[in-house]
Amino acid sequence: MYEVSIDETFAAAHNLRNYRGKCEDLHGHNYKVRVVVEGKELDSAGLLFDFVHLKQVIKRVIGSLDHKYLNELVPFDTLNPSAENIARHIHDQASKQLQQMPNGVGISSITVWETDTSAATYRP
């Protein structure tokens, strides 16, 4: 099995609903996102998936979140904008754009860091 990954960043504000603590208040993060794709076969150029194409897709997805108040955006207007839910959202949006990936390649995980030491991962 082969894996390739890319990292991207975005900045956004949020507050957690039904949370008792300081994260209940409006605050922001410089998020880091790691997208990992996996597959069993390489293409004729010896690549699992082109880094450039993967970065383009992820930049489009996180571009809709960048410098926004997440609680005002669908689906976070009803879904708590936790790192876990953000990771799932990025997966779902990226998967729509990557439906026709070659050689059975698929997203194996999305990790979202809120800080250098705190992250959540979604694996489909």
N, C-alpha and C positions, 0 to 999 in steps of 0.2 A: 504494500500500500504506500502511495506517495501522498505527501501533504505539502501545500504551499500556503503561505500566509502573508497578509499585508496589514500594516497598522496605519490608522488615520486618526485625526483628532477633530474635535469640535467643542465649542463653548456654549453652555446653555444654563438657564435658571430653572428651578423647580422648587416645589415644597411637597412633602409627603403627607398625604391625608391619613387620618387614623393612626398617627404615630405620636407617641409621647416622648418628646425630646426636642433638641434644637433643630433637627431636620424638618420639623413641622413648620418652621418659619421659612420664608422665602430666602433662597441662597443659590449660589451658582457653582458650577464645576467646569474645569477644563478636562473634558472626557477624552479618554483614549479608547479606540476600538480596534480589536484584532479580529480579523476574519480568516478562518482556516477552511480551505477546501481540500477534499481528498478524492483519490481515485486509484484504480489499479493499473491503468495503462497511460503511457505517454503518447503524445501525438508524433507525427513524422519529423518534427523539429526537435524532439526530445523534451517537450514541455508537458507538464500536467495541465496548466492553465496559465495564460498570459498575465503577468503581474499588472501590466498597463491596463488591460481590460477590466481586471478585478478592481483596481483602484478607481477607475472611471465609474463603475457601478456603485461602489461604496460611497464615493464622493457625492454622487447624486442623492443617495439615500440620506446621508448625514447632513447634506446641504440644506435639507428641509427642516432640520433640527437646530442648525447652527445659529447662535445668537438669538434664540427664541426663548420664550417662557413656555416650557413644555406643557404645563397644566392647561394651557389654552389650545393645544393642538390635539386633533384626533389621532390616536385613540386615548391620549392622556387627559383629555377633558373628563373622562369617566374612569379610566384605568390609572392606577397610581403610577407616577413616573419614576419608579425604582430602577436601579441599574439592571435588575433581572428583567423587568418588563421592557426596558429600552433595548436590551440585547435581543429579546424575542421579536420586538418590532423591527429592528434592523434586519434580522434574519428573514422575517416574512416579506419585507419590502425588497430585499436583495434577491430572494428566491424568485420573485415574480419576474425580475429582469434577467435571471440566469436560468430560466426553465429549459433552454435548449443547450445545456452544457454538453460538450463532446465526451465520449468515452466513459459515460457513467459518472462523471465528476459531480460532486455535490458539496454543499456547505456542511462541514462537520462540527463547527462551533463558532460562536460569536462571543467574545469577551469584551466587557465594558468596564473600564476603570473610572472610578470617580476621583480617586486620588492615586498617588504613586503606590500606595500600599493596600488599597481596597478595590476589589473587582468582583464582578458576577459573570458567570458563563452560562450561555444557553446552548444546548446540544439537541438538535431535532431527533 
